[in-house]
């Protein structure tokens, strides 16, 4: 079904289930409700076949004879749960494709002054010994490492660079994420002064999709000189491919290093492994001893329901689904007294 969605225009379709402006409307808030310039008078053959199959299964269950009433109830319950899961998966696919359009639109506007940053926490790296007993294999404490992939267009070609941050001690919270965001932007600005705007794409993890991280962007922009224009959040498991690809490459690089007879059990050894043999092309890394910064005590009820944030001089404009509705503008005055200055977060580097 996802392949089929990729073949149609999900922004505007005469099939109601495929039209994002219609299917992703919020019935409770007009700011997140889009209007279509067409009628929804077509049906999708595959979607209708799915409905027919599910209906036939339900009829078969109702017409079947069971040994007991409990077995009949169990069969109906399993069927209803399966239908709910299928419908949820179908809705998830539409949201994935719609939210991915935010990434493709940013890529289209990339230039020497604009940069797209895709961020994700990699799975914790389990320490590895060259020679390891079975007892040593158990009870390991993983090493936290974070990946930021920066995309920029120069001379008509898209350049990709990965920033790998190895964190010694952290809880993978919003305070640590804002530290990493600021460090990446400050590094890019120092090496490429022409960069003016940044666009962030992250998943729905709480350390990213939180009031602390979103409101910290205003201060990060002031400190680094790069204006954060947007933050777009992908649907779960639908937008971290760039980070996952670099993570796989880095793990293979470390595995080769271990096979040469080395141990990788500390953050320093992990960094040494990543830098071995000249490192991985297109990737650079930094060791973060301990992110020291103030945590913002901010509450934003309902922030988990909005997935697109645009930062303007007047405030933050939010959408629940990308380009669905005119959005809602939240003035900066709404957050006065909450967006306190953080301590100098770059000093740890």
C-alpha positions in Angstrom: 0.0 0.0 0.0 2.9 2.4 0.7 4.3 1.7 -2.8 0.9 2.7 -4.2 0.7 5.9 -2.2 4.1 6.9 -3.6 2.6 6.6 -7.1 -0.2 9.1 -6.5 -0.4 12.7 -5.5 -1.4 12.4 -1.8 -1.8 16.2 -1.5 -4.7 16.3 -3.9 -6.7 13.2 -5.0 -10.2 12.5 -5.9 -10.0 9.3 -3.8 -10.9 10.4 -0.3 -8.5 8.0 1.4 -5.6 9.2 -0.6 -6.2 12.9 -0.4 -4.1 14.2 2.5 -5.9 17.6 2.7 -9.1 15.6 3.3 -8.0 12.5 5.1 -5.7 14.3 7.6 -8.2 17.1 8.4 -8.7 17.9 12.1 -12.5 18.0 12.6 -12.1 19.9 15.9 -9.9 22.8 14.8 -10.4 24.8 11.6 -6.7 25.9 11.6 -5.7 22.3 10.8 -8.4 21.7 8.3 -7.7 22.1 4.6 -10.2 22.7 1.8 -10.1 20.8 -1.5 -10.8 22.3 -4.9 -12.2 19.0 -6.2 -14.8 16.4 -5.4 -14.0 13.0 -3.9 -16.0 10.9 -6.4 -13.5 8.1 -7.1 -12.7 4.9 -5.4 -9.4 3.0 -5.1 -9.6 -0.5 -6.5 -7.1 -1.9 -4.0 -8.7 -0.2 -1.0 -12.1 -1.6 -2.0 -10.7 -5.1 -2.5 -9.4 -4.8 1.1 -12.8 -3.9 2.4 -14.4 -6.7 0.5 -11.9 -9.3 1.9 -12.4 -8.1 5.4 -16.2 -8.2 5.0 -16.0 -11.7 3.6 -13.9 -12.8 6.6 -16.4 -11.3 9.0 -19.3 -13.1 7.3 -17.4 -16.4 7.4 -16.9 -16.0 11.2 -20.5 -15.2 11.8 -21.7 -18.2 9.7 -19.2 -20.6 11.3 -20.2 -22.9 14.1 -18.0 -23.0 17.2 -17.9 -25.4 20.0 -18.6 -22.7 22.5 -19.7 -19.1 22.7 -16.3 -18.1 24.1 -14.6 -19.4 21.0 -17.0 -17.4 18.8 -16.3 -14.2 20.9 -12.5 -14.8 20.7 -12.7 -15.1 16.9 -14.7 -11.9 16.5 -12.3 -10.1 18.9 -9.2 -11.2 17.0 -10.9 -10.2 13.7 -11.9 -6.7 15.1 -8.3 -6.2 16.4 -6.9 -7.1 13.0 -9.2 -4.7 11.2 -8.2 -1.9 13.6 -4.5 -2.7 13.1 -4.9 -2.7 9.3 -6.7 0.6 9.3 -4.1 2.1 11.6 -1.3 0.9 9.3 -3.0 2.4 6.3 -3.4 5.8 8.0 0.2 5.6 9.1 1.4 5.1 5.6 -0.6 8.2 4.4 0.9 10.3 7.2 4.4 9.0 6.4 4.2 10.0 2.8 2.6 13.4 3.7 5.2 14.2 6.3 8.0 13.1 4.0 6.9 15.9 1.6 8.3 18.4 4.1 11.7 16.8 3.6 11.5 16.8 -0.1 10.3 20.4 -0.2 13.3 21.5 1.9 15.7 19.6 -0.3 14.2 21.5 -3.3 15.1 24.8 -1.7 18.6 23.8 -0.5 21.4 26.2 -1.5 24.8 27.4 -0.2 22.9 29.4 2.5 20.3 26.7 3.5 21.1 23.5 5.3 18.8 20.5 6.2 19.7 18.7 9.4 18.3 15.2 10.1 18.9 13.9 13.6 18.5 10.7 15.5 19.9 8.7 18.4 21.6 5.6 17.2 21.0 2.4 19.2 23.4 2.3 22.0 26.8 0.7 21.1 27.5 -2.4 23.2 31.2 -2.5 24.2 33.1 -5.3 22.4 36.2 -7.2 23.2 38.4 -8.8 20.7 38.5 -12.0 22.8 35.4 -12.3 25.0 34.1 -15.0 27.3 30.4 -15.8 27.4 30.2 -14.3 30.9 31.7 -11.0 29.7 29.1 -10.8 26.9 26.2 -10.3 29.4 25.3 -7.2 31.4 27.0 -4.6 29.2 26.2 -0.9 29.5 25.7 0.7 26.1 27.5 3.8 24.9 25.1 6.6 23.7 25.9 8.2 20.4 23.9 10.7 18.3 23.9 11.2 14.5 23.2 14.5 12.7 23.2 14.4 8.9 23.6 17.8 7.2 22.6 18.3 3.6 23.6 21.4 1.6 23.6 22.2 -2.1 26.7 23.6 -3.7 27.3 24.1 -7.4 24.0 22.3 -8.1 25.2 19.1 -6.2 23.9 18.0 -2.8 26.7 17.6 -0.2 26.2 15.3 2.8 28.1 15.4 6.0 27.5 13.5 9.3 28.2 14.7 12.8 28.7 11.8 15.3 28.5 12.8 18.9 29.7 10.2 21.5 28.2 11.1 24.9 29.8 9.7 28.0 27.0 10.5 30.5 23.5 11.6 29.5 19.9 10.6 29.7 19.2 11.4 26.1 16.8 14.2 27.0 16.0 17.6 25.5 18.9 19.3 27.3 21.4 17.1 25.6 19.7 17.4 22.2 19.8 21.2 22.3 23.5 21.0 23.2 24.1 18.9 20.2 21.9 21.1 17.9 23.9 24.2 19.0 27.2 22.6 18.5 26.4 21.4 15.0 25.1 24.8 13.9 28.1 26.6 15.5 30.5 24.3 13.7 28.8 24.8 10.4 28.7 28.5 10.8 32.4 28.7 11.7 33.5 26.6 8.7 30.8 28.0 6.3 30.0 31.6 7.2 27.6 31.9 4.2 25.0 29.5 5.8 22.1 31.5 7.1 19.1 29.2 7.5 18.7 25.7 9.0 15.8 23.2 8.7 15.6 20.4 11.2 13.9 17.0 10.7 13.6 14.6 13.7 11.4 11.8 14.8 8.8 11.8 17.6 11.0 10.9 20.5 10.3 13.0 23.5 13.8 14.5 23.6 13.1 16.1 20.2 9.3 16.6 20.2 9.1 18.7 23.4 8.5 22.3 24.4 12.1 22.5 25.8 13.7 21.7 22.5 11.3 23.7 20.3 11.5 26.9 22.4 15.3 26.6 22.7 15.6 27.1 19.0 15.2 30.9 19.3 18.2 31.1 21.6 20.2 28.7 19.5 19.6 30.8 16.4 20.9 33.9 18.2 24.0 32.2 19.5 25.1 30.5 16.3 24.1 33.1 13.8 22.1 30.5 11.8 18.3 31.0 11.8 16.3 27.9 12.5 13.4 28.3 10.1 11.5 25.0 10.6 11.3 21.8 12.7 9.5 18.9 11.0 8.7 15.7 12.8 8.3 12.5 10.9 5.7 9.8 11.7 7.2 7.0 13.8 9.7 4.8 11.8 9.2 7.1 8.8 12.1 9.5 8.2 15.5 8.5 9.7 16.9 6.7 6.8 19.9 9.0 6.4 21.0 8.5 10.0 20.4 4.8 9.9 22.6 4.5 6.8 25.5 6.3 8.5 25.0 4.3 11.7 25.3 1.0 9.8 28.5 2.2 8.1 30.0 3.3 11.4 29.2 0.0 13.0 30.9 -1.9 10.2 33.9 0.3 10.5 34.1 -0.4 14.3 33.6 -4.1 13.7 36.6 -4.2 11.4 38.6 -2.3 13.9 37.7 -4.9 16.6 38.6 -7.8 14.3 42.1 -6.4 14.0 42.6 -7.2 17.7 41.4 -4.1 19.5 38.9 -3.6 22.3 36.1 -1.0 22.3 34.7 -0.7 25.7 35.0 3.0 26.5 33.9 6.2 24.8 37.6 7.1 24.1 38.1 3.7 22.4 34.9 4.1 20.5 36.1 7.4 19.1 39.5 5.9 18.3 37.8 3.1 16.4 35.7 5.6 14.4 38.8 7.5 13.5 40.9 4.5 12.6 42.2 4.2 9.0 41.3 7.8 8.3 37.7 7.5 9.6 34.5 7.1 7.6 34.3 9.4 4.5 31.8 12.2 5.0 31.6 11.8 8.8 33.2 13.6 11.7 32.9 12.9 15.4 33.2 14.7 18.8 33.4 13.3 22.3 30.9 15.0 24.6 32.0 14.4 28.2 28.8 15.6 29.9 26.2 18.1 28.5 26.0 20.9 31.1 23.1 23.2 30.4 19.9 24.4 32.1 16.8 22.5 31.6 13.8 24.7 30.7 10.8 24.0 32.9 8.2 24.5 30.2 4.8 22.8 29.7 3.1 22.9 26.3 -0.2 20.9 26.5 -0.9 19.2 23.2 2.5 19.7 21.6 2.6 16.0 20.7 -0.4 16.6 18.4 1.4 19.1 16.2 4.2 17.9 13.9 5.4 20.9 12.0 6.8 24.1 13.5 7.8 27.3 11.5 9.7 30.0 13.4 8.8 33.6 12.4 9.4 37.1 13.9 5.9 37.1 15.3 6.0 33.6 16.8 5.8 29.9 16.1 3.3 28.6 13.4 2.3 25.0 13.9 0.5 22.4 11.9 -0.7 18.9 12.8 0.0 17.6 9.3 2.2 19.1 6.8 0.4 21.7 4.6 -3.0 20.7 5.9 -4.8 23.8 6.8 -3.5 27.3 7.3 -1.8 26.5 10.6 -2.0 28.3 14.0 0.3 31.1 14.9 1.4 31.1 18.6 3.0 34.6 19.4 6.3 34.7 21.3 4.5 36.6 24.0 2.7 33.4 24.9 6.0 32.0 26.0 7.5 35.0 27.7 9.2 34.1 30.9 9.5 30.5 29.9 12.2 30.7 27.3 15.0 31.5 29.7 18.6 31.8 28.6 20.5 28.6 29.0 24.1 28.4 30.2 27.0 28.3 27.7 26.5 24.9 26.1 29.5 25.0 23.8 32.1 25.0 26.6 32.0 21.2 26.9 33.5 21.0 23.4 
